[in-house]
């Protein structure tokens, strides 16, 4: 059974700090990795995706992937109170048409 | 990103009635849409994969006769909760896949069955 593990948190960081969110996955065949943000009472919104080992940056967000360690992370630089949300890691096997497997999410709290 | 809408956003119904939820991709065609359910403080649970023009693929444990899915066009999928009961009260969220890879979520529908 495919599993995606995340620390439920909450992860508390002060405003302006770097928040580091981690995710591990069990299926070595996984090829596509996604980070979603979900505010309380809302549906998930896509932040970014990564397919290749290494880092991918998009504004204040950096996704890091290490397939050998089956580990994907999301760094949020200059954290803002508006970043407070639950961050969902999602993993997909192969490129194409398989389904996403979601982690349970990590709650991030950014204090002013 | 791509835009996915859902209607209604809130629905309250009596036990035993049926409720239909619509999911639309507004600015792209989606051959595949997904239906999820999320209970409070729980993770997203995939209910079924909806493919345009064919029968939906249901996840294990999801009753296909209770949760009817129709994907009649490339921009519309519907989920009908038949004979709803209080335990069906949940947050139902659809998503649509673009380019075979990325899923974009609709805003969700909160169902409360009295």
Boltz contact constraints between the chains, C-beta under 6 A:
constraints:
  - contact:
      token1: [A, 43]
      token2: [B, 93]
      max_distance: 6.0
  - contact:
      token1: [A, 43]
      token2: [B, 105]
      max_distance: 6.0
  - contact:
      token1: [A, 43]
      token2: [B, 107]
      max_distance: 6.0
  - contact:
      token1: [A, 43]
      token2: [B, 108]
      max_distance: 6.0
  - contact:
      token1: [A, 44]
      token2: [B, 105]
      max_distance: 6.0
  - contact:
      token1: [A, 46]
      token2: [B, 1]
      max_distance: 6.0
  - contact:
      token1: [A, 96]
      token2: [B, 100]
      max_distance: 6.0
  - contact:
      token1: [A, 97]
      token2: [B, 100]
      max_distance: 6.0
  - contact:
      token1: [A, 102]
      token2: [B, 43]
      max_distance: 6.0
  - contact:
      token1: [A, 102]
      token2: [B, 44]
      max_distance: 6.0
  - contact:
      token1: [A, 104]
      token2: [B, 43]
      max_distance: 6.0
